[in-house]
């Protein structure tokens, strides 16, 4: 699994860290009963996804996987 490189990019790490911090903020404010703080944490969680996507578009993410062999073409059967 580790050879696939899934998630081992600056874009992935940054997006996950920001989302994790937002999750922790939302959880803490939910326990404290602070509604605006909870929603700020939810917004921060979504911001992590946006930042990760922008960084991927900027070239800090992994390249899409392409198949090495071209797709097989169906041949008509004789019969």
C-alpha angles and dihedrals in degrees: 000000000000092000091066092069091221108173097355096124134101090246093055095045094047094047093048094046093050091046092048092052089049090050091052092047092049091048094049094048091046090058091045091051094238107143099188091049090050092053091046088057091049090051090049090052091054091044089061090061092048093048091048091050093048091049090050090052089049089059101261095111133073122283117250112265115251124196115247095217124056117246115272116255116226114241122209115248122239116224 
